[in-house]
Amino acid sequence: MKRFFMMLVAGCFFLGACTETSLTSAKVLNEGDPARDGCGWIILDEATDTRYSPVNLDSTYMINNLEVALLFSLTGNKAPVCWGQLDEIDIQEIKEK
């Protein structure tokens, strides 16, 4: 039994199989047409009060002030919107709260 436990722990460590991910609380906001100096559809991370430009927001979630939980990663690119730039994100998982 001890050997099984050690193998399980080793598998979690080396393969990353036991990695936990948590969803971020956020709001989907429509901040105006980017062609008219607006930001378009953005994600507001409520924990950090940071605004992001999603590259793959499904139209199902394009509802202003929609509260969601999501898992995302930064793409490393900046979106030229809002009289400036926002970090672009890739949404891996999203669900309505």
FENTA-V490894 format. One line per field, one symbol per residue. ss: DSSP state (A for helix, B for strand, O for the rest). psi: psi as a letter, one per 40 degrees, with the letter a starting at -180 (. if undefined). A space follows every 50 residues. Layout:
BEGIN
ss=???
psi=???
END
This chain:
BEGIN
ss=OAAAAAAAAAAAAAAOOOOOOOOBBBBBBBOOOAAAOOOOBBBBBOOOOB BBBBOOOOAAAOOOOBBBBBBBBBBBBBBOOOOOOBBBBBBBBBBBO
psi=ddddddddddddddeeeehiiiihhiihihfihdefeieahihhhddefh hihhefhiddeghhehhihihiiheeihhgiffaiihiihhdhiii.
END
